[in-house]
Amino acid sequence: MTLPSKDRLPVTGAWRAGDPPGRRKWITGAGPLRLEAGGVLPGFELAYETWGTLNSDGSNAVLVEHALTGDSHIIGPAEPGHPTAGWWDGLLGPGRSVDTGEFFVVAPNVLGGCQGSTGPSSADPDGKSWGSRFPYVTPRDQVAVETQLADALGIASWAAVLGGSMGGMRALEWAVMHPDRVDSLLVLASTASASAEQIAWASPQLHAITSDPGWRGGDYYDAAPGEGPHRGLGIARRIAHVTYRGEQELAERFGRDPQDDEDPAQGGRFAIESYLDHHADKLVRRFDSGSYVTLTRSMNAHDVGRDRGGVASALSRVKARSVIAGVDTDRLYPPYQAQALAEGIRGAGEPALISSPYGHDSFLIETDQIGALVKSLIG
């Protein structure tokens, strides 16, 4: 049976021109944008959201960098234009750890993403989706365009740059690339360079998407609903989500229980399988396969020491007052990587250790512990 078009999964969950803008604003960057790996974009748009008011000398600005499948919507409800509620709602807002009554908070959607900034699903100058022609971008390229955003907003330096996971990579690059423009730095559950194991976990995710017949070499945006690479993206999400959570949490929460009245011996699912299916289904409705591939490759490219004399030399450039934190149950970005970062940044001291059963995702969940770190940095 063929489902009606309205019941089929979308070809992409990307925000696209003509969709409700929500709280987004945009800057249009001057081109051509020459990228670290040699590619060129003739120009770009960067979507972003803001909260609070920039003070007269521009000294109260805070930059928040999102992770792989996050976006600029860090505060606020799901609403037209924003398919999910703010992903750091418990940390930022009036009277919260990052008080938007005191600070001007800026959150861009990353270059290569799919929620308003230029990426594979965006239109090129001729109006056709970039697709397979979208160039390879690195965290340094992403920070380069965010520098143009800061300039456009009149922000000479950030009071703080905050980021976890992929967002921590960009936060760190900000402090290395522009040491005089970052007063304080919070890096959560991240690393100075992508490790062999992190690249290895990314590899089957990339293969799952690019092997999907609906991928069409990356040029699938004109396909009909239900004919995009959503199966591959769903598999990638299932793989990734296992690495995002703690083993103890999964064991205690799901164990070997079957899903409701399903019987695994008769083709039914275990509860943990249903949980992964649920997260896969959610992602394919709000994200884009091309952006997932682009941003995963960008994370693989992350190495602050590249062409800077190595990691130690690069970290020695950081002038920001820094707090580095890992999570005790994080198996994707284990605590020893936070330790190495803290040891390399002058004055960072011992890294903080977030205690949580939730694994890597703790940087999104443990807002009380993270809030205390933020207050120690900028309170």
C-alpha positions, -999 to +999 in steps of 0.1 A: +000+000+000+013+035-009+006+061+018-010+094+008+017+121+003+006+139+035+014+108+055+048+101+041+080+113+057+093+146+043+123+146+019+140+170+043+131+184+077+151+216+069+137+250+073+133+264+038+125+298+022+087+304+025+084+286+059+074+307+089+105+325+101+098+321+138+122+341+159+150+339+133+169+369+120+195+367+092+227+383+081+239+380+045+276+375+044+299+391+018+313+367-007+331+350-020+337+330+011+370+310+007+369+279+028+398+262+047+397+230+025+398+251-007+361+253-016+343+286-022+308+298-014+297+329-035+280+342-003+260+329+026+231+336+049+234+330+087+203+326+107+204+335+144+182+344+174+188+369+202+175+375+237+181+405+259+196+438+250+231+447+239+245+474+262+260+506+250+296+494+249+287+459+236+303+442+266+274+420+277+271+397+247+271+359+252+275+335+222+259+301+225+270+274+201+247+244+194+255+208+189+251+186+158+213+184+155+206+216+175+198+250+161+195+286+171+163+281+191+178+277+225+150+294+244+112+293+239+084+269+230+079+249+198+060+273+175+055+279+138+090+279+123+105+261+153+096+224+154+111+219+189+112+238+221+144+255+232+172+230+239+188+249+268+156+265+282+166+256+318+199+275+316+191+308+298+163+333+304+152+359+328+166+352+362+184+321+351+221+312+351+226+332+319+202+360+328+188+376+296+179+406+317+216+412+321+232+396+290+225+398+253+225+362+241+232+353+205+227+318+190+235+313+153+225+283+133+258+268+121+270+272+085+261+239+068+231+234+091+194+233+080+175+257+101+179+289+081+217+291+075+233+283+042+237+245+039+230+216+014+193+222+014+196+260+007+192+275-027+223+284-047+225+317-067+204+300-094+177+288-071+186+251-070+194+233-038+232+230-032+229+193-025+261+174-035+278+206-046+278+220-011+315+224-002+334+208+027+333+231+057+354+230+090+347+245+124+371+273+114+349+281+084+319+281+107+336+305+132+347+327+103+311+334+093+301+339+129+328+365+131+309+384+104+278+381+125+296+395+156+308+424+135+273+431+121+259+432+156+286+455+168+302+430+192+339+435+195+343+408+221+321+382+238+316+383+275+313+345+272+313+318+245+295+287+256+292+253+238+289+216+242+299+187+219+301+201+184+292+235+199+322+231+222+344+227+191+333+260+177+336+277+211+372+265+214+380+276+179+366+311+187+390+313+217+420+301+196+412+321+164+402+353+181+418+353+216+411+390+221+374+387+213+365+360+239+366+371+276+354+338+290+349+303+277+329+273+287+335+240+268+313+211+278+318+174+267+341+183+238+377+179+227+407+196+212+405+173+182+383+145+170+396+111+181+399+079+161+370+065+180+348+095+174+355+094+137+349+056+138+314+061+154+307+087+127+316+064+098+287+039+099+263+069+103+277+085+072+275+052+053+239+046+064+228+079+049+249+078+017+240+042+010+203+049+012+188+048-024+170+080-016+203+098-011+208+101-048+243+113-044+231+141-022+208+156-048+174+144-035+157+177-027+132+176-056+121+140-047+085+133-036+076+129+000+086+095+013+114+092-014+142+109+005+170+093+025+150+092+057+158+055+063+195+062+063+192+093+085+170+072+109+197+045+112+224+072+117+203+087+145+199+053+162+236+047+161+244+082+174+218+081+201+233+050+217+266+069+220+248+099+235+234+081+266+250+062+295+250+024+296+238+024+332+208+046+323+198+024+294+201-008+315+180+006+344+154+023+321+149-005+296+167-036+306+155-065+284+119-055+286+098-059+255+079-029+241+044-030+256+027-062+243+052-069+215+071-102+216+107-101+203+105-139+197+077-131+172+093-102+154+084-076+180+107-051+195+125-047+228+117-014+246+152+000+239+146-006+202+113+013+204+131+041+221+156+044+193+129+042+167+111+071+184+142+093+183+149+084+147+114+093+136+116+126+154+148+136+138+139+128+102+109+152+106+130+181+117+165+177+103+182+173+069+203+143+058+226+165+038+233+187+068+238+156+090+265+145+065+281+179+062+282+186+099+295+151+108+323+156+084+330+190+099+332+174+134+357+148+120+378+177+107+380+193+141+416+197+152+427+230+169+463+221+163+461+217+125+486+241+109+492+258+143+521+237+155+500+211+173+473+211+199+495+225+228+507+254+207+471+262+196+457+261+231+485+284+244+468+311+223+437+311+245+434+342+267+399+337+279+390+328+315+381+292+309+360+265+325+363+230+309+339+202+319+334+166+311+307+140+321+316+110+342+294+087+321+302+101+286+315+073+264+316+095+232+337+124+246+352+108+277+364+129+307+401+124+298+396+147+268+383+175+291+414+169+313+437+173+283+419+205+273+421+220+308+458+212+311+465+229+278+447+262+285+465+286+308+447+292+340+418+268+333+426+247+364+412+213+370+383+204+347+348+201+362+332+167+362+294+166+357+280+136+375+251+121+357+237+088+345+228+104+311+261+101+293+271+126+266+236+141+266+241+154+301+254+187+287+218+193+276+201+178+307+220+187+338+212+224+338+217+228+376+253+216+374+260+235+342+244+266+356+267+265+386+297+264+362+283+293+342+279+314+374+315+306+384+325+319+350+304+350+345+283+354+376 
